[in-house]
Amino acid sequence: MEDVVPVGTIVERPRANGSVAYLAQILLKKDGKIVHRESRTFDRKPMATAWIKKRESELKKDPSLIGVTARPSSKLSDAIDKYVAESLKEIGRTKAQTLKAIKRFSIANKECASIRSQDIVKFGQQLAEERTPQTVGNWMSHLAAIFTLARPAWGFPLDPDAMKDAQIVMKRLGVISKSNQRDRRPTIEELNKLLDHFTDREIRRRNHMPMCKMILFALFSTRRQGEICSMRWEDFEPDNKRILIRDMKNPGEKMGNNVWCDLPEQAIAVLQSLPQKKEGVIFPFVAKTVSARFMRTCPLLDIEDLDFHDLRHEGISRLFEMGWNIPHVAMVSGHRSWTSLKRYTHIRQTGDKYENWKWITELMPKPLENL
């Protein structure tokens, strides 16, 4: 761009409401001819000046942009819509709902090029008025994905560095934080209460959801309730002591993340105690219903602060207490990152506290008697 002469100007324009808009314009000339022209409108002059400097720097670094008019004026809400529409992978219901909710806030109406770290921090503080730092952190994580992709993928002039700077500030201010890690583990007494209760219900009502089998399977397989309710008989390989978990939860992949997970012998025994089929869903129930029924029952039995997902935590911790190493446990839990398993190593004892537990010994295959 040696022969290209940049010309940046700012023009003040009064608005009907009495405020002033600042039109930032960039003209690039070569040999006296205009080879590039673009403009943006800002609410403040310093923002207009910063945009001119930044845009001229971009054009200097990448001459291929010269002659290509930048994307027309666009708002953050436009970038969000584009992200949702163009994502080839399923972004997940929670993330989609969060992005939709962000569009109801004033920051979504701001021009992409005008959003600075201060605007993002202000938005985070606004969220924090009614939400926990963990929830605000989740919202910002979803929004950060927009800032990462919008410019290189679709030409929206969002600044990813502004998001990074804002996240640093919000962490220091306590506006955002990582989700609290639960370490709640059920006691054998609590599990006995639950299993006795659901056994009684299943005896009284023939078509009652098989909560006992699902609780036992969750405990010994370390599977999440969503995975349990989507497992299929054709993916179960008892001879190989494993099952294929389709679309396993993963921060980077929501769909197509199919993982073979090893099954401890107690988990296999639970599945083999069910009516055997060649295909179809093993536990054809809605995951939310399973979790809700579990959560509603606990208070009735004077069990506090226990949810269905805590069974996974208990199951993984049990494997470590039995002396399993991290790679071995990961083959069961499905964790890709061994670092993630460090939080589960709350060793309270050694050995298997469920050995000879009545709820599982009845399901285990009986040894052949000597003839």
C-alpha positions in Angstrom: 0.0 0.0 0.0 3.0 2.2 -0.6 1.3 4.3 -3.3 -2.0 4.4 -1.6 -2.8 7.6 0.4 -5.3 7.2 3.2 -7.7 10.1 4.0 -9.8 9.9 7.1 -12.3 12.5 8.0 -15.0 13.0 10.7 -18.1 15.0 9.9 -20.5 16.2 12.6 -24.2 15.7 11.8 -27.0 17.1 14.0 -29.9 14.7 14.7 -33.5 15.5 15.0 -33.5 14.9 18.8 -30.8 17.5 19.2 -27.9 15.1 19.7 -24.9 15.0 17.4 -23.7 12.0 15.2 -20.2 11.6 14.0 -19.7 10.3 10.5 -16.3 8.7 10.1 -15.1 8.3 6.5 -12.1 6.7 5.0 -10.9 7.3 1.4 -7.9 5.6 0.0 -6.3 7.2 -3.1 -3.8 5.8 -5.5 -2.3 7.9 -8.3 -4.9 10.5 -7.5 -7.8 8.1 -7.9 -10.1 6.8 -5.1 -9.6 3.0 -4.8 -11.5 2.5 -1.5 -14.3 4.3 0.3 -16.3 3.4 3.5 -17.9 5.1 6.4 -19.4 4.5 9.9 -21.6 6.6 12.1 -20.8 6.9 15.9 -22.3 8.6 18.9 -19.0 9.9 20.1 -16.1 11.5 18.3 -13.4 9.5 20.1 -15.0 6.3 18.9 -15.1 7.6 15.3 -11.4 8.6 15.5 -10.5 5.1 17.0 -12.4 3.4 14.2 -10.5 5.3 11.5 -7.2 4.4 13.0 -8.1 0.8 13.4 -9.6 0.4 10.0 -6.6 2.1 8.2 -4.3 -0.2 10.1 -6.3 -3.3 8.9 -6.2 -2.1 5.3 -2.5 -1.5 5.5 -1.9 -5.0 6.9 -4.2 -6.7 4.3 -4.1 -4.9 0.9 -6.6 -7.4 -0.4 -9.3 -5.6 1.5 -8.8 -2.4 -0.6 -11.6 -1.9 -2.9 -13.9 -4.2 -0.9 -16.3 -2.2 1.0 -16.7 -3.3 4.6 -19.9 -4.9 5.8 -22.8 -2.3 6.0 -23.6 -0.9 9.4 -24.6 -3.8 11.6 -25.7 -4.3 15.2 -24.7 -7.0 17.7 -28.2 -8.5 17.3 -27.4 -9.0 13.6 -24.2 -10.9 14.5 -26.1 -13.0 17.0 -28.7 -14.0 14.4 -26.0 -14.8 11.9 -24.1 -17.0 14.4 -27.2 -19.0 15.2 -28.3 -19.3 11.6 -24.8 -20.3 10.3 -23.8 -22.7 13.1 -23.5 -26.1 11.4 -23.3 -27.9 14.8 -26.1 -27.8 17.3 -25.2 -25.0 19.7 -27.4 -26.4 22.5 -30.7 -25.2 23.9 -29.2 -23.3 26.8 -26.8 -21.4 24.6 -29.5 -20.6 22.1 -31.9 -19.3 24.8 -29.1 -17.2 26.4 -28.2 -15.6 23.0 -31.9 -14.9 22.4 -32.1 -13.2 25.9 -29.1 -11.0 25.2 -30.9 -9.5 22.2 -33.4 -8.0 24.7 -30.7 -5.8 26.3 -29.6 -2.4 25.0 -26.1 -3.7 24.0 -27.7 -5.8 21.3 -28.8 -2.5 19.5 -25.3 -1.1 19.5 -23.3 -0.9 16.3 -20.7 -3.7 16.2 -17.9 -1.4 15.4 -18.8 0.8 18.4 -18.8 -1.8 21.1 -15.8 -1.4 23.5 -14.8 -3.3 26.6 -16.5 -0.7 28.8 -19.8 -1.5 27.1 -19.4 -5.2 27.8 -18.5 -4.6 31.4 -21.5 -2.3 31.8 -23.7 -5.1 30.3 -22.2 -7.6 32.7 -22.9 -5.4 35.7 -26.4 -5.0 34.5 -26.8 -8.8 34.4 -25.2 -9.1 37.9 -28.0 -7.1 39.4 -30.3 -10.1 39.3 -28.0 -13.0 38.5 -25.1 -14.8 40.2 -21.5 -14.3 39.1 -21.6 -17.9 37.8 -24.6 -17.2 35.6 -23.2 -14.0 34.3 -20.0 -15.9 33.5 -22.0 -18.4 31.5 -23.7 -15.6 29.5 -20.4 -13.9 28.8 -18.9 -17.2 27.6 -21.7 -17.6 25.1 -21.4 -14.0 23.9 -17.6 -14.4 23.6 -18.2 -17.0 20.9 -19.9 -14.3 18.8 -17.0 -12.0 19.2 -14.5 -14.7 18.2 -16.2 -15.7 15.0 -18.2 -12.7 13.8 -15.3 -10.7 12.1 -13.3 -13.4 10.4 -16.3 -15.5 9.4 -18.9 -12.9 8.4 -17.2 -9.5 8.4 -19.0 -8.1 11.5 -16.6 -5.5 13.0 -16.7 -6.9 16.5 -13.4 -6.7 18.5 -12.5 -9.9 20.2 -9.9 -8.1 22.3 -12.6 -5.9 23.7 -14.4 -9.1 25.0 -11.1 -10.5 26.4 -10.4 -7.2 28.2 -13.9 -7.0 29.6 -13.7 -10.5 30.9 -10.5 -9.7 32.8 -12.1 -6.6 34.3 -15.3 -8.4 35.3 -13.3 -11.3 37.0 -11.4 -8.7 39.0 -14.6 -6.9 40.0 -16.3 -10.2 40.9 -19.0 -9.7 38.2 -18.3 -13.1 36.7 -16.8 -16.3 38.1 -16.7 -20.0 37.2 -19.5 -22.3 38.2 -19.3 -23.7 41.7 -18.1 -27.3 41.7 -20.3 -29.5 43.7 -18.8 -32.2 45.9 -22.1 -33.5 47.4 -22.0 -37.3 47.6 -24.9 -39.5 48.7 -24.5 -41.7 51.7 -25.4 -45.4 51.6 -28.2 -44.6 54.1 -29.6 -42.0 51.8 -29.5 -44.3 48.8 -31.2 -47.0 50.8 -34.0 -44.6 51.6 -34.4 -43.6 48.0 -34.3 -47.2 46.7 -36.7 -48.4 49.3 -39.1 -45.6 48.4 -39.0 -46.2 44.7 -39.2 -50.0 45.1 -42.5 -49.5 47.0 -43.8 -47.2 44.3 -42.9 -49.7 41.6 -44.6 -52.5 43.4 -47.8 -50.4 43.9 -47.8 -49.1 40.3 -46.8 -51.6 37.6 -46.0 -48.9 35.0 -44.0 -46.7 37.4 -40.8 -45.4 36.0 -37.9 -47.8 36.9 -36.2 -45.3 39.1 -34.3 -47.9 41.1 -32.6 -49.3 38.1 -31.8 -45.9 36.7 -30.4 -44.8 40.1 -28.2 -47.9 40.3 -27.1 -47.6 36.7 -26.2 -43.9 37.1 -24.2 -44.7 40.3 -22.2 -47.6 38.8 -21.9 -46.4 35.2 -21.2 -42.7 36.0 -23.6 -41.7 33.2 -25.6 -38.4 33.2 -29.4 -38.6 33.2 -29.6 -37.3 29.6 -27.2 -40.1 28.4 -29.1 -42.7 30.3 -32.4 -41.7 28.7 -30.9 -41.9 25.2 -28.9 -45.1 25.4 -29.9 -47.8 22.8 -29.8 -51.5 23.1 -28.0 -51.9 19.8 -25.1 -49.8 21.2 -24.7 -52.1 24.3 -21.9 -54.6 24.0 -21.9 -56.7 27.2 -19.2 -59.1 25.9 -16.9 -56.1 25.4 -18.2 -54.4 28.6 -18.9 -51.1 26.9 -21.7 -49.0 25.5 -21.7 -46.2 22.9 -22.8 -42.9 24.3 -24.1 -40.7 21.4 -23.7 -36.9 21.4 -21.9 -37.0 24.7 -21.8 -33.6 26.5 -18.6 -31.8 25.6 -17.7 -28.0 25.8 -16.5 -28.0 22.2 -19.0 -30.4 20.6 -22.7 -30.9 21.2 -23.6 -33.2 18.4 -21.7 -36.1 16.7 -19.5 -36.6 19.8 -20.1 -40.3 20.1 -17.9 -42.1 22.7 -17.5 -45.7 23.7 -17.5 -45.9 27.5 -16.5 -48.9 29.5 -19.1 -50.4 31.9 -18.2 -51.7 35.4 -19.6 -55.1 36.0 -22.3 -53.7 38.4 -23.6 -51.4 35.6 -23.7 -54.3 33.2 -25.7 -56.3 35.7 -28.3 -53.6 36.0 -28.8 -53.5 32.2 -29.0 -57.3 32.0 -31.6 -57.3 34.7 -33.9 -55.4 32.3 -36.2 -57.1 29.7 -33.7 -57.6 26.8 -34.3 -56.2 23.4 -32.3 -56.1 20.2 -32.9 -52.4 19.5 -34.5 -49.2 20.8 -34.0 -46.9 23.8 -33.1 -48.8 26.9 -34.7 -46.3 29.3 -37.4 -44.5 27.2 -38.0 -41.6 29.5 -37.5 -37.8 29.5 -34.3 -36.9 31.3 -35.9 -33.8 32.9 -38.7 -36.0 34.3 -36.2 -38.4 35.8 -34.3 -35.6 37.5 -37.5 -33.8 38.7 -38.9 -37.0 40.2 -35.6 -37.6 42.0 -35.4 -34.0 43.3 -39.1 -34.1 44.5 -38.6 -37.3 46.4 -35.4 -36.3 48.3 -37.2 -33.7 50.6 -39.9 -36.3 51.4 -37.2 -38.6 52.8 -35.4 -35.8 54.7 -32.5 -35.9 52.2 -31.1 -32.4 51.6 -29.2 -30.8 48.7 -28.9 -33.9 46.6 -29.6 -34.1 42.8 -29.5 -36.9 40.3 -26.2 -35.6 38.8 -24.5 -36.2 42.2 -24.8 -39.9 41.5 -22.2 -39.4 38.7 -19.9 -37.7 41.1 -20.3 -40.5 43.6 -19.7 -43.1 40.9 -16.4 -41.5 39.7 -15.2 -40.9 43.3 -15.9 -44.6 44.1 -13.7 -45.8 41.2 -10.8 -43.7 42.6 -11.4 -45.1 46.1 -11.1 -48.5 44.6 -7.6 -47.6 43.4 -8.3 -47.0 39.7 -6.0 -44.5 38.0 -7.1 -41.5 36.0 -6.8 -43.1 32.5 -8.8 -46.1 33.7 -11.6 -44.0 35.2 -11.7 -41.8 32.1 -12.5 -44.9 30.0 -15.7 -45.2 32.1 -16.6 -41.6 32.7 -15.8 -40.5 29.1 -13.7 -37.5 30.1 -11.4 -36.3 27.4 -9.4 -34.1 29.7 -7.7 -36.0 32.6 -7.3 -32.7 34.3 -11.1 -32.5 34.7 -11.0 -35.7 36.8 -8.8 -34.2 39.5 -11.9 -32.6 41.2 -13.4 -36.1 41.7 -10.5 -37.5 43.7 -12.0 -36.7 47.1 -10.8 -39.9 48.7 -12.7 -40.7 51.8 -11.8 -44.3 52.1 -10.1 -47.2 50.2 -11.9 -50.1 48.8 -15.4 -50.5 47.5 -18.0 -49.4 50.1 -20.7 -50.9 47.9 -19.2 -54.4 48.1 -22.0 -56.8 49.3 -24.5 -54.0 49.1 -27.9 -55.6 49.0 -29.2 -53.6 46.0 -26.4 -54.8 43.7 -25.6 -58.3 45.0 -29.2 -59.4 44.0 -28.5 -58.4 40.4 -25.0 -59.8 40.0 -24.6 -63.2 38.3 -24.5 -66.0 40.8 -21.4 -68.3 40.7 -22.0 -71.8 39.5 -22.2 -74.4 42.3 -19.7 -77.1 42.4 -21.1 -80.3 41.2 
